Amino acid sequence: MVDQQTLNTSALREEIAGYIDMPETGDYAVDCATGRRFADAIIARMSEDAGLPMLARVTRGAVESGRWTPMHAGFYQRIADHCIRAA
């Protein structure tokens, strides 16, 4: 039998994978906006669950993918916007 913590960890891994594997359209503005929407979603999720390690896991996944796309740029732009507002 799988315990609740294992289920939560598995669900979290799947959610993080969704943020890491962002699909590209080839349109810089659209992809950047998509990245910002992903950031808004992860910020809301982290606020609900105090999930700061989630950002580290997403960042590690992006680095390990070896890619830097407009969606990544939009994602981290939005994270930076929230950091600046919070300061």
C-alpha positions as CSV (number, residue, x, y, z in Angstrom):
1,M,0.0,0.0,0.0
2,V,1.3,3.5,-0.9
3,D,1.2,6.1,1.9
4,Q,-0.1,9.6,1.5
5,Q,3.4,11.2,1.6
6,T,4.5,9.0,-1.3
7,L,1.3,9.9,-3.3
8,N,2.0,13.6,-2.6
9,T,5.6,13.2,-3.7
10,S,4.6,11.4,-6.9
11,A,2.0,14.1,-7.7
12,L,4.5,16.8,-7.0
13,R,7.0,15.2,-9.4
14,E,4.4,15.1,-12.1
15,E,3.4,18.7,-11.6
16,I,7.1,19.8,-11.6
17,A,7.7,17.8,-14.8
18,G,4.8,19.8,-16.4
19,Y,6.6,23.1,-15.6
20,I,9.9,21.8,-16.9
21,D,8.6,20.3,-20.2
22,M,7.0,23.5,-21.4
23,P,5.8,23.1,-25.1
24,E,7.1,25.7,-27.5
25,T,5.2,27.4,-30.3
26,G,8.1,29.3,-31.9
27,D,6.5,32.7,-31.3
28,Y,8.7,34.5,-28.8
29,A,5.9,36.7,-27.3
30,V,3.5,33.8,-27.0
31,D,6.1,31.5,-25.4
32,C,7.2,34.2,-23.0
33,A,3.6,34.8,-21.9
34,T,3.2,31.0,-21.4
35,G,6.3,31.0,-19.2
36,R,4.8,33.8,-17.1
37,R,1.5,31.9,-16.7
38,F,3.5,28.8,-15.6
39,A,5.2,31.0,-13.1
40,D,1.9,32.5,-11.8
41,A,0.7,28.9,-11.3
42,I,3.8,27.7,-9.5
43,I,3.8,30.9,-7.3
44,A,0.2,30.2,-6.3
45,R,1.1,26.6,-5.6
46,M,4.1,27.5,-3.5
47,S,2.0,30.0,-1.6
48,E,-0.6,27.4,-0.7
49,D,1.9,24.7,0.4
50,A,5.0,26.7,1.4
51,G,6.6,24.8,-1.4
52,L,9.8,26.7,-1.9
53,P,11.8,23.5,-2.8
54,M,9.4,23.3,-5.8
55,L,11.1,26.3,-7.4
56,A,14.5,24.7,-6.9
57,R,13.3,21.5,-8.5
58,V,11.9,23.3,-11.5
59,T,15.1,25.3,-11.9
60,R,17.2,22.1,-11.7
61,G,15.0,20.5,-14.3
62,A,15.4,23.5,-16.6
63,V,19.2,23.5,-16.2
64,E,19.4,19.7,-16.7
65,S,17.4,20.0,-19.9
66,G,20.2,22.1,-21.4
67,R,17.7,24.4,-23.0
68,W,16.8,28.1,-22.6
69,T,13.6,29.0,-24.3
70,P,11.4,32.1,-24.3
71,M,9.2,30.2,-21.9
72,H,12.0,29.9,-19.4
73,A,12.8,33.6,-19.8
74,G,9.1,34.5,-19.2
75,F,9.0,32.1,-16.2
76,Y,12.0,33.6,-14.5
77,Q,11.0,37.2,-15.4
78,R,7.7,36.6,-13.5
79,I,9.5,35.0,-10.5
80,A,11.8,38.1,-10.4
81,D,8.8,40.5,-10.6
82,H,7.3,38.8,-7.5
83,C,10.7,38.9,-5.7
84,I,11.1,42.6,-6.4
85,R,7.5,43.4,-5.2
86,A,8.0,41.4,-2.1
87,A,11.2,43.3,-1.2
